[in-house]
Amino acid sequence: MIESIVAQVKSGDNQAYTIVIQQFEKKIYTYCYCILKSREEAEDAVQEIFIKVYQELDRYESRVSFSAWLYKIAYHHCLDQIRKQSRWKKVVSLYQELQSLAFYKHDQHVVEGLLSSLNREERTILLLKVVEQYTFEEMGQIMDCKPATLRKKFERLRKKLIEQKNQKGGIVHEKVASPN
């Protein structure tokens, strides 16, 4: 039955997609909740997963069950969310470490000076990667640029900031702008 509904959606009957959502929404929510351990994150994940599934429905082939395909997308989405959380925790930890260094070395003016020397594109790249923790693929979509190009620009920006910091003196904390 679900295969015929999916076929309807693929042939242009967008209203049929509500049936797909109704049939799997609670199951996918439970699945996401078990992985993410957060009601809010699971709710957000379910919405994002169903949007992603709809956008990629043309890629679905009935060699595997629709349910298995849907769960595979949900699984990878949840893993991506966990990775983002992990990166965010690292950024918070590094930020706290930087704050203590800034307190002891009075580096706040140096940091402000370094940031003011960046052009708009460099500041955007730094903000999206280090603060917002986007992947280069996501940054590419946001900035309408190839991920590999952004990866190179970020690496050059990182080196530029380290060199400027070395020229001004003080402690260099290379982990802060690490692309990993």
N, C-alpha and C positions, 0 to 999 in steps of 0.2 A: 504494500500500500504506500509506504513512504517513498519508494522508488518512483511511483507514478506521480506523486505530488512534486517530487524534485524535478521530474521531467516537465511537468506543467510550468514550474518556475523558470526552468531553463528555456522553455519556449515562449516566455514573455508574460506569463500570468503571475505578476508580482504579488497579488493578493493571496495566492496559494502558499506563499512563504510564511504567512501567519500560522498556518497549520503546522508547519515544520517547527516553528518556535514554540507553539503550544505543546507539541508532543515531546520536545526535548528540554525545554527551559528548566524545569525542576531538577531533572537528572543532571544536567550540565552544571547547574548551581551547586548541587550537592557535591559533585565531583570537584569543582573549583574550590569549594569551601574546605574540603578535605585536604587539598594541596596547599592552599593559601592561608588557612587558619584564621580568616577574617571575613566577617559577613559583608562589610562594605567592599572589600577588595573582590570578593566572589561576585557580588552584584555587578560591579563595574566590569569584571572579566566576562561575565555572561553577555552583557551588552556588546562589548568589543568583539567577542567571539562570533556572535550571530551576525554582526556587521561584516566581519572578515569572511565568514562562510558564504554570506550572500554575494560578496564581491568576487569570491573565488569559485563560485558554484560551477562555472564553465569548465573548471579544471577537474571537477569530480568525474570519475569514471566508475561505472557500476561493477568493476572487477572486485572491489571490496564493498562491504555494506556501507550505506550512508552513515549509519551510526558510528562505525569504526572510523570513518573519515572525519566525522565531526569531533569525536573524542581525541583523535590525533591532533587536530587543530587546537582543541581546548588544552591538551597536555602541553604542547609547545608554547602556547600563550601564557600558561601559568608558570612554566619554567622561565620565560622571559621576564615575567613580573618578579619572580624571586631573584633573578640576577640583578634587576634594576634596584630592588630593595637592598641587596647586598652592596652594590656600588654606592647607594645613597648612604648607607651606614659607614662606609669607608670615607666618603667625603665629609660627613659630619665629624668623624674621628680626626681626620686630617685638619679640618677647619679648627677644631678645638685645640689641636696641637699648634697650629699656626697662631691662634690667638695668644697662647701662652708665650710663643716665641716673640710675637709682636710686642707683648707687654714687657719682655725683658730687653729686647733690642730696639724698641721704638721704631719698628719697621713699617708702621702703618703709613707714614708719609712716603716711604720708599715704594710700598705696594701701590699706593695711589699714583705716584709718579710713573711707575711702570705701566699701569693700566691707562693712564692718560696719554702715553706714547703710542697706543694702539689705534689703528684705524677702525672704522665701523665694522668692517668684515671680520677683523681679528677679534674685536670685542664680542661680536655675535658668536663666532666659533667658540671662543672661550666660555661664554655664558652657556651655550647649548651643551657643550661637552662636559665641562667641569661642574657647573652648578646644576643644570637641569638633567644631566646624565643621559643624554640621548646617545644612541648608537650613531655611527657614521652614516648608516643607511637612513635612519630617521632624519638626521641632519640634512642629508642629501635631498630628501623629500621636502623638508621645510625650506631649504635654501635653493632648491632647484639646481642641484649640482651633483656630480658623481661622488659617491662615497670615497673612492680612492683619492680623488682630488682633495677632498676635505681632510682625509687622513694625513696627506702630505702637508697641507697647509697648517694643520694642527701641530704636526711634528716640528715644522719650521718655526711656528709661533712659540712653541715650548722652548726651543733652543734659543730663540731671540730673547725671551724673558729671562732665561738662565744667564745668558751672556750679559744682559743689562744689569742683572742683579749682581753678578760678579764684578762688573765695572764699578758699581756703586759701593761695593763692599758689603759684608754681612754674611749671614748664613744662607746657603742655598738649600732649599728643600725640594729636591727634584721629584719626589713622589707625588707632590701636589698636582702637577700637570701631566702626570704619566698617562698615556693613552689607554692603558689597560683598564 
